[in-house]
């Protein structure tokens, strides 16, 4: 199976002694960085709803973005992202064999890089997929990436002999994938908290659980979708009565 997750706004730029790979869409990332570099500070602030300090930080990042960056200026993607999903993934604690398996079976959707493998070398950036960054391909990043992402996911799933995609990404990011062009069965796990007998999705916990599901697939080397139903990390358990065939629901007692 191929698993997709979202990136994170927050980065952990600690040095890592890990061999990195080249992003498949490096040229597109360079092109988009140049487009963003030409925005005024006010435009960049408005584009991503940033504070003045964050707008300046990301303006400087786009200005420094290199066509062929030096190794010291990059970090492996799955170890550089540090948001809620990555607290669940805990990529830094995966061993070498697990990281190697993840390199073939885990993908990160990205507004700037399109599609990343865990060990792809990224430069520091922030560019949400939902950003209305105008390019020659359209008025936003969905227009820019849609055809390419579906084709790339089809090809990469075929490369590992799979016809199944496990969607552990947010709707903002998975919305960039054209469902009509995608030739894969898509399974989207749903993670809920049971609060006084009323199951509900709590965003923070769901994001972390999506990362934990990706970790579960990696550590169990899952190839059969049925294995997803055994997911029990963090106290979650599969709920057949709440589930659809391609939307398995996992529930746990509410964590106050």
Secondary structure, DSSP 8 states (H G I E B T S, - for coil): -EEEEE--SSB---------B--TTHHHHHHHHHHHHTS-HHHHHHHHT--HHHHHHHHHHHHH--TT--GGG-EEHHHHB-SHHHHHH-GGGS-HHHHHHHHHHEEEEETTTEEEETTBEE-S----TT----BTTBSSHHHHHHHHHHHHHHHHHHHTT--EEEEES-HHHHTTS-TTT--SEEE--EEEEEETTEEE--HHHHHHHHHHHHHHHHHHT--SGGGGGG--GGG-EE-GGG-BTTB-EEEEE---
